[in-house]
Structures are given as C-alpha cells and as structure tokens.
Amino acid sequence: MSLGSLQLCLLLSSGLFCIGLVGALARSNSILVLLGIELMLNAANLNFIAFWRYGPAHAAGTGVIFVIFSIAVAAAEAAVGLALVIAVYRHQRNIRLQDAARLKG
C-alpha cells in the first residue's frame, strides 16, 4: 500500500509543480507569477511530507521540520515579492513584467 500511495503523492506533486511552472513562465502579470512560484513551493512541500511519511524511519519529525522551514521561506518570498509589486505599481501604474524591465538602472 505504501508504494502506491507514495507514487500517488509524487504524481500529485509533479502535477502541481507543472501547473506552477507553466503559470510562472507563461504569465505577464507579476501577481500570477508569484502564485505560480507558490504552487511550485507547495509541490516541494508535498514531496517532503510524502518522502518523510513513506520513508524507512518516519518516526522522527525531519520532514515536518523541512516543511515548516519551507513555509517560512515561502512567506518571506511572498512578502518581498508583493512589496516589489507594490513599488512597481506605484511607479508605473501597472504590474506587467515586460514594463518592469524599464526600471533597470
């Protein structure tokens, strides 16, 4: 049972990662790019939990510690990313990534 469940978790995780990757690469709206990156981080979190749960020694909380650290990094990334989006919007009145390239010094 554990091998099939692990494969199902990894299949779900790879699907989430692919959706996030397409969302991050194909969109020109910076908010949607941040959402795609968040989906990719959540797919990595699902991998951490799946390998922790179905690994040989799942009694220790190493997988959960990795996920908590990853969630903290994702929260910091979202805060910095949204602050940059707000700064670009105040300067240019839009949040398209193509127009943000004009800010290069």
Secondary structure, 3 states (H helix, E strand, C coil): CHHHHHHHHHHHHHHHHHHHHHHHHHCCEHHHHHHHHHHHHHHHHHHHHHHHHCCCCCCCCHHHHHHHHHHHHHHHHHHHHHHHHHHHHHHHCCCEHHHHHHHCC
